Amino acid sequence: MTSPADVPVFMLCGGLGTRLKEETELRPKPMVPVGGYPILYHIMRLYERHGFRKFVLCLGYKSDVIKSFFLNYSALNSDFTVELQTNNVTVHSVDHGLDWEVTLAYTGELNMTGSRIAQAIDKYLGDAEHFAVTYGDGVTDADLASEFAFHQSHGKVGTVLGVNPPSRFGEFKLDGHAVTEFAEKPEFGGNWINGGFFFFRREFVEYVSKEENCILERAPLSALSQDGQLCVFKHDGFWHCMDTQRDRDHLNDLWTTGNAPWAPDRLTE
């Protein structure tokens, strides 16, 4: 069995984030802060808690912002001395607890999700038998180590986290034209949807293309499903993506009130 520590996590961080334009004119969506930390950082800490430590960030729009964050992370969280004439830097101690390996891979300004994954796995998958894929805008309290164990057990090429989020609209049941039950924003919606946390065997490279218009959620996953090679790991707990300012405000509120299910340790170092 492969250990989570050996599984590279490919994170889609290159989109324009147009539905969150208030926040993304100056930075890419994964760098929009929730509780003072970029949401990307929250997601990476989520993986870390389940034993994953290798990340490949598929960059595009405003990639320099994400690159700067990780290039400077250790210095900004440690004591160091700079010799101004030579620009030599001496780090006196590493004052953070992150033991991550982070690869920053530019995958094009306008490339779609499947293209970004295809480019990144071609360069950085190495000899790994399994890899993870996720987006840079969703958080959950799902047990990703259990999802990965399930993925390895069923032997199929792919696994997707299935979530059943609360509906944003009132729903009702009908008997003919008569309403028999009405629920304003019911606790759970009626359908399972893509929760955005995937695991794949390396055979998935055959399903994606480097072509700019290759969208992960269309031809690749559709073909994988039709081949009977995609399984779902159902999660009926917390899941939330950050598509709009309203979503961002909700996640911020959960964090500031101490009710963030995805990060019970409050991201302590």
N, C-alpha and C positions, 0 to 999 in steps of 0.2 A: 504493500500500500504506500502510495506517495504521501509524504508529509506536507501539510499546508506551507511550511517554510520554504519548500522547494517549488512552489507553484507561482509563476509570474502572474500578476494581476494587471491586465491591460485596461486602462481607464480612458474613456472618451472625453477629452477636454478641449476639443477644437471648434465647437459650434459657435454660432453668432449670438445665441441667447436673445433673439429678437423679442420674445414675449416678456422679457424682463429688462426692457431697454433702459428703464430708470437707473438700473445698476450696472449695465454692461456696456455703456458707451465708453467707459474708461478702463474696464478690466473684463477678462473672460468670465463667463458665468461660474465656473468652478471656484473662482476666487472671491465671489460675493460672500461677505462675512455673515455668519450666524453666531451670535454670542461672542463676537470678537475674533473668531477663527474662520478662515475660508471653509466653505462647505466641503471642498475637496479634502481638507485636513480631517474633518469629521469622518468622512467616508474611509479614509486610510486608517484612522484609529479604530474604526469598526472592524476592518479586516485584521488589524494587528491583534486585537483582543481574541481573535480566533486562530492565531498562529501564523498568519500570512505576513511576509515582510519584504517581498520583492514586487516592485511596482514599475510599470511602464506607462508613462503618461503620453497619450496620443494628442499632440498639440496642433493648433492651427491659429485661430483668431487671437491676436494679442498674446502670442506664445511667450514673448519676452517677460511678461508679468509673472507667469508661473515659473519660468526659468530663474528669474531673479529671486523669487521667494525661496527656492531650494538651494540655489548657489550661496545665498547669504544666511540660510537658516542656522547653521552651526555657529557662525560668528555672532549673529544677533542674539543667540541664546547662550553665549559663553563669554568668559573674560579673555581678552586678547590684547597684545601690544602691536602697534604699527610703527615701523621705522620709516619716517616720512621721506627721507632721501632715497631709500632703496625700495620702499613699498613692501618690504618683507613683513610678514605677519606671523606672530608667534601666538598660538592658542594655548593658554595656560591650563585650561581644564575644559572638558566637554560637559557643560552644565545642563544637559537635557538627556532624556532616557530613550530616545528613538534609535533603534538599531535597524534602520531601513536601507534598502538598496533601491534608489530611485533613478530610473532612466527617463530622460526627457527627449522624446522623439517627435520631430516636426513632421506632420503628415499632410500638409497642404492647407491653404487658406479656406477653400470652399469644398473640400472633399467630404463625401458622405460617410456615415458610420462604418459601413462595410469596407470601404476603401481604406479608411484609417487603420482598422484592425488588420487588414491584409498586409499593408505596408509594415506595420510594427512587428507582426509575428514573423514576417520574412526576415527581418533583421535581428530580432531579439528573443525569439522563442527558444533558440538553442536546441538542446536535446530533451527538453521537458516533454513528458508524456501528456500532461494536462496543463491547462491554463484557464484563468478566470477572465471575465470581461464584465465591466460595469460602466455606468454613466457617471458624470461628475456633478450630479445634482439630486441624488436620492439617498435617503437614510432609512434605516430599519432596525428593529431589534431582533431580526432573524438570526438564528445560529448558523453562520456560514460554514463552520467546521462540520456541522451535521449535514448541511446541504452537500458539501464536498464528499463526505463519506457516502452519502446516498448516491451521488454521481458515480463514484468508483464502483459501487456495488451492482448497479444495474447494467453496466457494460455498454450502454448506448453512447453515441458520440457527444450528445449535448444534454445539459440540464438547465432549466430556467426556474427562477424563484417565482412562484405564482402567488399573487396577493389578492385580497378581496377587500379593497378600501371602502370606507364609508362613502355613501352617495352624497353628492352636493345638492341634490334635488329631492323634493318630496316624491315618494313613490306610493302607488296604491294598487290593490288587487281588485279585479273585476269579476262579476258574475253577470255576463251579458253587458248591459249598460249600467248596472248598479255597482257602486263602489262598496266593497265589503270590508276593506281595511285600508287605512291611510296612515302613512308614517312620514313626518317631516324630517328629512335628512336622516334616514335610517342608519343604524350603527354599521351595517354592512350592505354593500351593493349586491346585485344579483349574480355577478359574473366574476370569474377569476381573470386577472389581467397580468401582463408582463410586468414583473417587479424590477427588472433591470439588473439582476445579479445572476450571471451565467457561469457555468463551468463547461469546458469543452475538452475532448481528447484532441490530440494534434491532427487527427484526420480531418478536422473542420477546415483546415487550410484549403481543402479542395472545394469548399462551398463559397468562399469569398474571393473577391477580385480587387486588384489595385485600381481598377477603373474609377474615375472620380465620382461617378453616379451610382456606385454600388452601395445600396442601403441595407445594413445588417438585418433590419426588421422585415424586409420584403423577400427578395429572391432567396438569399442564403437560408434564413430560418424557415421559409415556406418549403424549400426543397428538403431541408433536414427533416421537417415534420412529415412530408409526403413519403420519405424513405423510412419512416418509422424509427428515427434515430434521435428524437427529442423527448425528454421526460420532464415532468414538472414536479418541483418540490414545493408543496403547499405550505404557506405561512399565513395564519389568521391573526397574527399580532400586529404590531405597529409597522407602518410603512408610509412614507410621504415623500413626494418629489417637489422640487422647487421650480415650478414653471412660471409663476407670476409673482408680483410684489406681495399679493395677498398670502401666497404660500410662504414667502420669505418672512413676512411679519408673523405668521403662525409659528414657524419654527423658532424664530427669535423669542416669542412669548413662552414657548415650552422651555427653552433654555434658561431664560432669565428667572422663571418661576421655579426652577429646579425640577421640572417635569419632563425632561427630554429622555424618552425611553431608549433612544439609540446610544446614549452615552452616560450610563449610570455612574461612571467614575469621573465625570466632568472633565475629561481629557487631562487629568493630572499627569505631570511628566514622570 
